[in-house]
Amino acid sequence: MTNKYETVIGLEVHSQLLTKSKMFCSCNSDYQKASPNSRVCPVCMGMPGVLPVINRHAVELVIRTGLALECEISTLTKFDRKNYPYPDLMKGYQISQFDMPVAESGILEINDSSDNKRTIGITRVHLEEDVAKLVHIDEAHGDAFSLLDINRAGVPLMEIVSEPDMRTPEEAHSYLTSLHSIIRYIGASTANMEEGSFRCDANISLRPFGSDQLGSKVEIKNVNSFRSVLRALKYEEKRQAVALDMGEKIIQETRGWSDDQDKTVPQRTKEYASDYRYFPEPDLPPIKIPRGWVSDIESDVPELPSAKTKRYMSDFGLSNYDANLLVSDIEVAAFFDHIVSEFKNPKKKLLESRCKIAANLINVELSRLTNETGWNLGKSKITPYSMSLIVLMLEENRLSSTTAKTLIQEIFENGGDPEAISKNLGLIQVNDASAIDFTINEVLSENPQAIQEFLSGKDSVLRFLVGQVMKKSKGSANPEITNSSLIEKLETMR
């Protein structure tokens, strides 16, 4: 990005809430796996004469989110009608919130591209109903058409609007991943982007460096992954800079992101708030939010990712990098916590050593296996208890890093007892110098050329010989003993 312009980014995140029923009716909200139009009633279908009823639990989840983001929780909130005509909106309006949201004026701390802390403002957190889903059909030998699945209509939807405080696409990515983690930690949403329960619209504009006036913003829609958000913002940042350099005027518009074309495409001119003709929802009363209710919800908010990261660093001696990797996924963090509980409170120095081993195994080996298989930890056969035993075996030098990798993969896929499996597969590390010497002698007898190269001053050949010993022992030879024994034998040949 050129130093000529400053990028200004704000994000609007929509997250479906984890409630059993919809926002304003008793229909089940589990529309994801239901057959089309099977989770509907007169209320969510927008039939004349029906009346909505507020879902209390949805309000609680928004209050919980607001507290996690250090927002001010309103004492009085209300719903409004947001009017716009679209095929997925049966009523012709959406019940949302306008001037009196549940929560506002919060903050979220992120790491910028230089790993420095930055505070992003949260404008508001409010409640609304989701819309129906249009399914577009393009038949190979017929006309294209669209179908309407109303199951999603009325599902509780929380919108979190940031201040335009982000200055790079990377900061926006950090904000989004941090927010995603918080929402999952507090149990407000599954926040699954692939299923549409966590969606992001990105607003981006450019202005000359030193200017305090915002440029015309472009809203980017249809970004369905963290990677797509980053790519879309980078593309739009470059597109706007090129346009400004050519003297073109940036118009306020909505653009869609195309993963296939790797670019944003125009959709429509961006609406202003006045275009929606907001007015108070006449069928729903305002909601008073007593301070006692807020206090009860606050007492139930679990440990947040930022606090957990700090605890992992202070209590377990983990680096900021390792702690953040663990904390970024609530399932992984819970898995780590259960491993630590198996260590039965040893002295701090020993606990820190074990925790560092465990963190490394999770962040490297288990991460590799989950990526390769597409499984999450819940689907795998490995347990925190078996991982704690592997940590202890590494600590006692009964496993090497190589054999531990083999053992973890076996248990990840098939389960079982680490002790029994490591013995059956010959993975127990050999620390007996005489046994290792036997393997070393075999390797040296098979590689006379390597010996000559070492004796002629080519010290790098030592790595080759160590590798051959490890290969012949199937990774079970203690590498430190192997290395020192090899050097000793080779030196006697000079």
C-alpha positions in Angstrom: 0.0 0.0 0.0 1.3 3.4 -1.0 2.1 6.0 1.7 -0.1 8.5 -0.2 -3.4 7.2 1.3 -4.6 6.0 4.7 -7.0 3.0 4.7 -10.0 3.2 7.0 -11.9 0.0 7.8 -14.9 -0.8 9.9 -16.7 -4.2 10.2 -20.3 -5.2 10.6 -20.5 -8.7 12.0 -23.8 -10.7 12.0 -23.9 -13.8 14.3 -26.8 -16.1 14.7 -27.5 -16.7 18.4 -27.6 -20.1 20.1 -31.3 -20.2 21.1 -33.7 -23.1 20.8 -36.4 -21.1 19.2 -36.6 -18.1 16.8 -36.5 -14.5 17.7 -40.2 -13.7 17.7 -42.0 -17.1 17.5 -41.8 -20.6 18.9 -40.4 -22.3 15.7 -37.2 -24.3 16.3 -34.2 -22.4 15.2 -32.3 -25.6 14.0 -33.0 -24.8 10.4 -29.5 -25.9 9.2 -30.4 -29.6 8.8 -34.1 -29.3 8.4 -35.9 -29.9 5.1 -36.9 -26.6 3.3 -39.8 -24.7 4.8 -40.3 -27.1 7.7 -39.4 -24.7 10.5 -42.1 -22.1 9.7 -45.3 -20.6 11.2 -47.6 -17.6 10.4 -45.3 -15.3 12.4 -42.0 -16.0 10.5 -43.9 -16.3 7.2 -45.2 -12.7 7.7 -48.9 -13.6 7.6 -51.4 -10.7 8.3 -52.6 -10.2 11.8 -49.9 -12.2 13.7 -48.0 -10.7 16.6 -44.3 -11.3 17.5 -43.1 -12.2 21.0 -39.6 -11.4 22.1 -37.1 -14.3 22.8 -35.7 -13.5 26.3 -32.7 -15.7 25.9 -31.6 -13.9 22.7 -31.6 -10.6 24.7 -29.5 -12.3 27.4 -26.9 -13.5 24.8 -26.6 -10.0 23.4 -26.1 -8.5 26.9 -23.5 -11.2 27.5 -21.7 -10.2 24.3 -21.9 -6.6 25.2 -20.3 -7.2 28.6 -17.5 -9.3 27.0 -16.8 -6.3 24.7 -16.9 -3.9 27.7 -20.0 -2.1 26.3 -22.4 0.1 28.2 -25.6 -2.0 28.6 -28.8 0.1 28.0 -31.4 0.4 30.7 -34.1 0.7 28.0 -34.0 -0.8 24.5 -36.6 -1.1 21.8 -37.1 -2.7 18.3 -37.6 -0.9 15.1 -38.9 -1.7 11.6 -36.2 -1.5 8.9 -38.1 -1.2 5.6 -36.8 -2.5 2.3 -38.3 -4.7 -0.4 -36.4 -7.9 -1.1 -37.6 -11.4 -2.0 -36.2 -13.0 1.2 -38.1 -10.6 3.4 -41.8 -11.7 3.4 -43.1 -8.8 5.6 -41.4 -6.2 3.4 -39.6 -5.0 6.6 -37.1 -6.5 9.1 -37.5 -6.2 12.8 -34.2 -4.7 14.0 -32.9 -2.0 16.3 -32.0 1.5 15.3 -31.5 4.3 17.9 -31.7 2.3 21.1 -29.6 -0.9 20.9 -29.0 -3.3 23.7 -25.3 -2.4 24.0 -23.0 0.3 22.8 -19.6 2.1 23.2 -17.4 -1.0 23.8 -13.8 -1.9 22.9 -11.9 -4.9 21.6 -8.1 -5.1 21.9 -6.2 -6.7 19.0 -2.7 -7.2 17.8 -1.6 -5.2 14.7 0.7 -6.4 12.0 3.7 -5.6 14.2 2.2 -7.5 17.1 1.5 -4.3 19.0 -1.7 -3.9 20.9 -4.4 -1.7 19.4 -7.9 -0.9 20.7 -10.8 -1.0 18.3 -14.0 0.8 19.3 -17.3 -1.1 19.3 -20.1 1.2 18.2 -23.1 -1.0 19.1 -24.4 -4.5 19.6 -28.0 -5.0 18.6 -30.6 -7.7 17.9 -32.6 -8.4 14.8 -34.2 -11.2 12.9 -32.5 -13.1 10.1 -34.1 -13.3 6.7 -35.1 -16.2 4.5 -32.7 -17.9 2.1 -32.9 -17.6 -1.7 -31.7 -20.8 -3.5 -30.7 -20.0 -7.0 -31.2 -22.9 -9.5 -29.5 -22.8 -12.9 -30.7 -25.9 -14.8 -28.5 -27.2 -17.6 -31.4 -27.6 -20.1 -33.9 -25.1 -18.9 -34.5 -21.6 -17.4 -32.7 -20.4 -14.3 -35.0 -19.7 -11.3 -34.9 -19.1 -7.6 -36.6 -20.9 -4.7 -37.3 -19.5 -1.2 -36.6 -21.4 1.9 -38.2 -19.6 4.9 -36.6 -21.8 7.6 -33.9 -19.2 8.4 -36.4 -16.3 8.6 -36.8 -15.1 12.2 -33.7 -16.8 13.6 -32.1 -14.5 16.2 -29.3 -12.4 14.7 -26.9 -10.3 16.6 -25.1 -7.4 14.8 -21.8 -6.1 16.1 -20.7 -2.8 14.5 -17.2 -1.6 14.9 -15.9 2.0 14.7 -13.8 2.7 11.6 -10.6 2.2 13.6 -8.8 -0.4 11.6 -6.0 0.8 9.3 -5.0 -2.3 7.4 -6.7 -5.5 6.1 -4.5 -7.4 8.5 -5.9 -5.5 11.5 -9.4 -6.3 10.2 -8.5 -10.0 10.1 -7.1 -9.8 13.7 -10.3 -8.1 14.9 -12.5 -10.6 13.2 -10.7 -13.7 14.5 -10.6 -12.2 18.0 -14.3 -11.4 17.9 -15.1 -14.8 16.6 -13.2 -16.4 19.5 -15.0 -14.3 22.1 -18.5 -15.1 20.7 -17.7 -18.9 20.8 -16.2 -18.7 24.3 -19.2 -17.1 25.8 -21.6 -19.5 24.1 -23.5 -16.9 22.2 -23.2 -18.6 18.8 -21.5 -21.5 17.0 -20.0 -18.7 14.9 -19.6 -21.2 12.0 -18.8 -19.2 8.9 -19.4 -22.1 6.5 -23.0 -22.5 7.9 -23.7 -18.8 7.7 -24.0 -18.3 11.5 -21.1 -15.8 11.4 -21.1 -13.3 8.6 -19.1 -10.2 7.9 -19.7 -7.1 5.9 -16.6 -4.9 5.5 -16.6 -1.1 5.0 -13.5 0.4 3.5 -12.5 3.9 2.4 -9.2 5.7 1.6 -8.2 9.2 2.4 -5.0 11.2 2.0 -2.6 10.8 4.9 -3.1 13.6 7.4 -6.7 14.1 6.5 -9.3 13.7 9.3 -12.2 13.4 6.9 -13.5 10.0 5.9 -13.6 9.1 2.2 -16.6 7.5 0.4 -17.0 4.1 1.9 -17.5 0.9 0.0 -19.3 -2.0 1.7 -18.1 -5.5 0.7 -20.6 -8.3 1.1 -20.6 -12.1 0.5 -17.3 -12.7 2.3 -17.7 -16.2 3.8 -14.3 -16.9 5.4 -11.6 -15.1 7.3 -9.2 -15.6 4.3 -11.8 -14.1 2.0 -12.2 -11.0 4.2 -8.5 -10.4 4.1 -8.3 -10.9 0.3 -11.3 -8.7 -0.4 -10.0 -5.8 1.7 -6.6 -6.0 0.1 -8.1 -6.0 -3.4 -10.5 -3.1 -2.6 -7.7 -1.1 -1.0 -5.6 -1.4 -4.1 -8.6 -0.8 -6.5 -9.5 2.5 -4.7 -5.9 3.7 -4.6 -5.5 3.2 -8.3 -8.9 4.9 -9.0 -7.9 7.9 -6.8 -4.5 8.2 -8.5 -6.4 8.4 -11.9 -8.6 11.2 -10.6 -11.7 9.1 -10.3 -14.3 9.6 -7.6 -15.1 6.7 -5.3 -18.9 6.3 -5.1 -20.6 5.0 -2.0 -21.8 1.5 -3.0 -22.1 -2.1 -2.1 -19.8 -4.5 -3.8 -19.8 -8.3 -3.7 -16.7 -10.4 -3.3 -16.1 -13.1 -5.9 -13.7 -15.9 -4.7 -13.5 -17.3 -8.2 -12.5 -14.0 -9.8 -10.5 -12.9 -6.8 -12.1 -9.4 -6.9 -15.0 -7.2 -5.8 -17.8 -6.6 -8.2 -20.5 -3.8 -8.1 -23.9 -4.7 -6.8 -25.8 -1.5 -5.9 -25.5 2.0 -4.7 -25.1 2.0 -0.9 -28.2 2.9 1.1 -28.2 5.5 3.9 -30.1 4.9 7.2 -32.8 7.3 6.0 -33.5 5.0 3.0 -34.7 2.3 5.3 -37.4 4.6 6.9 -36.8 3.2 10.4 -39.7 3.6 12.8 -40.5 2.0 16.2 -41.9 -1.5 16.0 -45.6 -1.0 17.0 -46.2 -4.7 17.9 -43.4 -4.9 20.5 -43.0 -3.0 23.8 -39.7 -1.4 24.8 -37.6 -3.6 27.1 -36.4 -2.5 30.5 -33.0 -4.0 31.4 -32.7 -4.0 35.2 -29.1 -3.7 36.6 -29.7 -6.9 38.7 -30.3 -8.8 35.5 -27.1 -7.5 34.0 -25.2 -8.4 37.1 -26.5 -12.0 37.0 -25.5 -12.3 33.4 -22.1 -10.8 34.1 -21.4 -13.3 36.9 -22.0 -16.1 34.4 -19.6 -14.9 31.7 -16.7 -17.4 31.4 -13.0 -16.6 31.2 -12.4 -14.7 28.0 -9.7 -15.5 25.5 -7.5 -12.5 26.5 -7.6 -13.4 30.1 -6.9 -17.1 29.3 -3.9 -16.1 27.2 -2.4 -14.1 30.1 -3.1 -17.0 32.5 -1.3 -19.5 30.3 1.7 -17.2 30.2 1.8 -16.4 33.9 0.8 -19.8 35.3 2.3 -22.1 32.8 5.3 -20.2 31.4 4.0 -20.3 27.8 5.1 -17.8 25.2 2.6 -15.3 23.9 2.7 -17.1 20.5 1.9 -20.6 21.9 -0.7 -19.3 24.3 -2.5 -17.4 21.5 -2.5 -20.5 19.3 -4.1 -22.6 22.1 -6.7 -20.0 23.0 -7.7 -19.2 19.4 -9.9 -22.3 19.4 -12.1 -22.9 22.5 -12.1 -26.7 21.9 -8.3 -26.8 21.8 -8.0 -24.6 24.9 -10.4 -26.9 26.8 -8.3 -29.9 25.6 -5.1 -28.3 27.0 -6.8 -27.4 30.3 -7.8 -31.0 30.8 -4.2 -32.2 30.1 -2.9 -29.7 32.7 -5.4 -31.1 35.2 -3.9 -34.6 34.7 -0.5 -33.3 36.0 -1.9 -33.2 39.6 -0.4 -29.8 40.6 3.4 -30.4 40.5 5.9 -27.7 41.5 5.7 -24.6 39.2 9.0 -25.3 37.4 8.0 -28.9 36.6 4.5 -27.8 35.6 5.8 -25.2 33.3 8.1 -27.7 31.6 5.2 -30.2 31.1 2.9 -27.4 29.8 5.4 -26.3 27.2 5.8 -29.9 26.0 2.0 -30.2 25.8 1.5 -26.9 24.1 4.1 -27.8 21.5 2.5 -31.2 20.8 -1.0 -29.6 20.4 0.1 -26.7 18.3 2.3 -28.7 16.0 1.3 -32.4 15.9 -2.4 -32.2 16.7 -2.8 -29.2 14.5 -1.2 -31.0 11.6 -3.4 -34.1 12.1 -6.6 -32.0 12.4 -5.7 -30.1 9.2 -4.8 -33.3 7.3 -7.9 -35.3 8.3 -10.4 -32.5 8.6 -11.4 -33.9 12.0 -11.8 -31.8 15.1 -10.4 -33.0 18.4 -13.8 -34.4 19.4 -13.9 -36.7 16.4 -10.4 -38.0 17.0 -9.6 -40.9 19.4 -7.0 -39.1 21.4 -7.8 -37.9 24.9 -6.3 -35.4 27.3 -5.3 -38.3 29.5 -3.4 -40.1 26.8 -1.7 -36.8 25.8 -0.6 -36.2 29.4 1.0 -39.7 29.4 2.9 -38.9 26.2 4.1 -35.7 27.8 5.5 -37.6 30.8 7.1 -40.2 28.5 8.9 -37.4 26.6 9.9 -35.8 29.9 11.4 -39.1 31.0 13.2 -39.5 27.7 11.3 -42.7 27.0 10.1 -41.2 23.7 11.9 -39.1 21.2 10.3 -36.3 19.2 10.2 -38.7 16.2 8.6 -41.6 18.0 6.2 -39.3 19.9 5.0 -38.1 16.5 4.3 -41.6 15.4 2.6 -42.5 18.7 0.3 -39.4 18.6 -0.8 -40.2 15.0 -1.6 -43.8 15.9 -3.7 -42.8 19.0 -5.3 -39.9 17.1 -6.7 -42.3 14.5 -7.3 -45.4 16.5 -7.1 -44.6 20.2 -5.5 -46.9 22.8 -3.0 -46.8 25.7 0.3 -44.9 24.9 2.4 -47.3 27.0 1.2 -50.4 25.3 1.2 -49.0 21.8 4.7 -47.6 22.1 6.0 -51.0 23.3 4.1 -52.9 20.5 5.5 -50.6 17.8 9.0 -50.4 19.3 8.8 -46.7 19.9 10.3 -46.6 23.4 13.5 -44.6 23.2 16.7 -46.6 23.7 18.9 -44.9 26.3 21.3 -47.8 26.7 24.6 -46.7 25.2 25.7 -50.3 24.5 22.6 -51.0 22.5 23.0 -47.8 20.6 26.7 -48.6 20.0 25.6 -51.9 18.3 23.5 -49.9 15.8 26.2 -47.3 15.3 28.7 -50.1 14.4 26.3 -51.5 11.8 25.9 -48.0 10.3 29.6 -47.4 10.2 30.3 -50.7 8.5 27.7 -49.9 5.9 29.1 -46.4 5.1 32.9 -46.5 4.8 32.8 -43.5 2.3 31.0 -41.4 4.9 33.8 -42.2 7.4 36.5 -41.1 5.0 34.6 -37.9 4.3 34.4 -37.1 8.0 38.1 -37.9 8.6 39.0 -35.6 5.7 37.3 -32.7 7.5 33.7 -32.8 6.2 32.0 -32.5 9.6 28.5 -32.2 8.0 28.5 -35.9 7.2 27.9 -36.5 10.9 24.3 -35.5 10.4 23.9 -38.1 7.7 25.3 -40.8 10.0 23.1 -39.8 12.9 20.1 -39.9 10.5 21.1 -43.4 9.5 21.3 -44.6 13.1 17.8 -43.1 13.7 16.5 -44.7 10.6 17.8 -48.1 11.5 16.5 -47.8 15.1 13.2 -46.6 13.8 13.7 -43.3 15.7 14.1 -45.1 19.0 17.8 -44.3 19.6 18.4 -41.4 21.9 19.7 -38.7 19.6 22.0 -37.1 22.1 23.7 -40.4 23.0 23.8 -41.3 19.4 25.5 -38.0 18.4 28.2 -38.2 21.2 28.9 -41.9 20.7 29.3 -41.4 16.9 31.8 -38.5 17.4 33.7 -40.5 20.0 34.0 -43.5 17.6 34.9 -41.4 14.6 37.6 -39.5 16.5 39.3 -42.7 17.5 39.7 -43.4 13.7 41.8 -40.3 13.0 
